[in-house]
Amino acid sequence: MTTPVATTFYSHRIFLSYEPKDYRKYLMEIVDRRSWSKKPEIERFRLKLGLLAWGTILVYRARMVPFHFSRELKRLVDENGVFIERDPATPLMRSICRQQLAMQLGIEAIIRRDEVKERIHEVPVFQQYVYDTLYWPSYQHEKGLNEGTDENGRVQPFSLTRDSLKEYLWFRAKGNRRLRDENFPPEDIAIVLFRALEEYLQLLANPASIRRETINYALQLDDKKDQQLWTALAEAIESRPLVAYLALPTDDP
């Protein structure tokens, strides 16, 4: 955790473009699992599933920011690779962790969509835009479902619009709202991003769909054990809606 190699891995995104699987792989590698070989196979599966869940949850909490992931990781694993909580499978028994698991797997389901993958292939920086877009609701989710009250004191629901998304992305890119470029990102990119955001909210409103998409992803993996792990991870997703989503009327075709 404190070696120059680890520091370089988590500090210089100019050289590497990270994906959720990279963070999960890193977590798997640094945890000391030597004692697991003495445990029954079913117990080893449970512990590895717990690590897979933790890796996914930490990615969500860190919002794909390497420094934040490293900070979250230090709370779980000490410098010797010992898992501090002793039982890696704890997130599968905690409702809040299972919610975060669903929200991250929902994001990954969107990233796997053909239109999104094609855009990332064509314009690599689009990957940063789409992750920023999909993690945007997480900030509001932490605060609650409502953003305030109107002049009459009535509670107002949080509203996501294409313009507010563009404003948020400009803030993420520049950090200065007063000098906003109205054409950032370009309209054709903004349309794709907002569509991805809508699809993500639809998934959160029906977590069973995240479970189905994750199981479908699991069945496409080459390794049989990975298929079993990812299927079990998907089955840990709770079916209770995570958002109340109401699509706003639009004039777009």
N, C-alpha and C positions, 0 to 999 in steps of 0.2 A: 504493500500500500504506500510506503514512503520511499521506495526506490526511484532513482531517476527515470528508469524505464516506465514505471507506472505514471510518474508525473508527466512525462512526455506524451504518453498515450492519452491522457485526459486533458492536456492543456493546449495542444496545437491542432485544431480542427482544419487548419489550412492544408495539412498533409493527408488527412483522412476524413472520410465521410462516414459517420457511424450510423448503424441501424440498430433496432432493438435487439436483434440476435447477437450483436457484438457485446452489448452490455450483459446479456444473460450468459454468454460464453465466458466472459471475464469473471463473473460471480462464481460460476461452476469451477473455474480453474483455481481461484484463490482459496476456496474453502477446503480445509483439511478433512478429507473423507477416508483416510487410511483405516480408521476403525470400523467403517461401514462393511468391510469385507467379511467381518465376523457375524454380521446380522443376517437374519433370514431374508430371502429374496423379496418377500412382500414388504418387509420393513425398509429395505434399501429403495424399493420403488416409491414408497411413501415419502421418504426423506428427499429423494431426488425430485419428486413432484413438488415438494415444498420449496426447494431451491429454485425450480423453474417458476413457481408462483412469485416468490420474492423478487427474482430478477425482473419479472414483468411489472410488478407493483412499483419497484424502485425506479424503473424507467418512467412510469407514469408520474411519480412524485417529483422526479428530476426534470420532467418535461424535455427529455432528450438532451439536457445540458450536461456535458461531462463533469464539470466541477461539482454540480449539485448531486449527480449520481455518486461521485466519490464521497461526498459528505454524508449522504444517506447510508452508503455502504459501511462507513466507519462506525455507524451506530449498531450494526449487526455483526460485523466480523472484525476480530482484533488483528493485530499485526502478525500473529502466528497462524492466521487462517482458521481460528476457532470461532465457531458460530456462537455469539454471545447469548442468544436466547435458548441455546441448547437443543431446542426442537425446531428444525427448519419448517416443519409442516404447520406451524401455528397460523399462518395467514388463511389457510383453508378452513379454519374454524372461527374466523373473525368476520363479522358482517361487513365492516368498513373496508377491510382488505379485499374481500370478494367483490365489493362495489368498484374499488380502484382497479382490480384485475379486469373486470368487465369493461371499464372505460378505456383501459389501455388496449385490450384485445379488439375493441370496437375501432379504435384508431388504426390498428394494424390491418383490420379488415378493409378499411377505406384505402389504405396505402397500397393494398394488393389489387385494387380495381384497375382494369386495363387502361382506362383513360388517364388515371393518375400516374401509372407507371410509364405510359407513353410520354407524358409531359415531363417527367423527371429525366427520362432518357434524352429528350430533345433539349431541355433547358435544365441542367443540373441544379441551379440555384432554386428551382421550383420546389425541390425537396424541402428546403428551409421554409419556404412560404407555406407549404401545405401542413407541415408540422406545427408551425406557429398558429395556423388557422384552426387546426383540430384540437390544440391544447387551449385555445381561447376560452371555451366554455368551462374548463376546469377552474379558472380563477373565480368565475361567478358561482360555480358549484360549491366552492369553499365558503363563499360569503352567504349563500342562501339563494332561494329561488326568485326573490324580488329585489329590484334595484332601488326602491325608494317609494315615496308617495307623491301624488300630484298636489296642486294648490289647494284642493279640498280635503287633503289628508287621506285620500284613498290609495291603497297599495297598488303599485304599478308593476306588472310583470317585466322581467328582463327581456329586451327585444334585440334580436340580432338582425341587422340589415346589411346589405352589400356595402353601403356607404360607411357604416360604422366599422365593418370589417376592414375596409381599405384604410380607414383612419387608424385602426389598431395596428395594422401591418406597417404603416408608415412610422408609427411610434416605435414599434419593435425594431425597425430598420435604422431610424435616425435619432429617436429619442427627443424630438423637438416638434411639438404640435403646432407651433406658431408659423413654421415655414413649410407647411405640408404641401407636397406635390399632389395635386388632385388626380393626376394620371398614374399614381403609384398604388398598387401595381397596375399595368395596362389592363384595359377593360376585358379583353379576351381571357387574360389570366384570372382576373377577379371573378369572372363568371364561373370558371372551372372550380376555383377555390370555394366559392359560396355554395355551389352545388355539392361539393364534397362535405361541406359543413352541414348542409341540410340532411344529407344521407347519414352522416354520423349521428345527428340528433334523432333521426328516425330509429337508428339502431339502439340508442340509449333509451328511447321510449318503449322499446320491445327487446330487452336483453336476450330473450330466447333466440332472436335472430343472430345475435353475436355468437351464441353457443353453436348454432347451426353452421355459421360461416367458419368458425374455428375448427369444428370437427371436420368440415370439408377440407380445410387446409391440412389438418392432421393426416387425413387419408391419402394426401398427395406426397407425403414424406417418404423417402426411400427406406429408412430404417424402421423396422417393425416396432422396436422399443420406443423410438421417438413418436411413432403413431399412437402408441398406448399412452405415453406421457401426455401428449397434447390433447388427446381425447379426454383423459381424466381432468386435465386443466380446464377444458371447456365445460365439462359437467359440473365444475365447482361454481360456475356463474349463476347468480341468483336471478330468478325470473321477474322480480319486482321492478317496475319501471324506475329509471333513474332520473328522468326528466318528464315534464308534461309539455309535449311539443305541439305547437299550433303553427302551421305554415302561414306566413304573411302573404296577402295578395300581391301579385306582381304583374307588370305589364310585359315581361320578357316572353318571347315565344317559347 
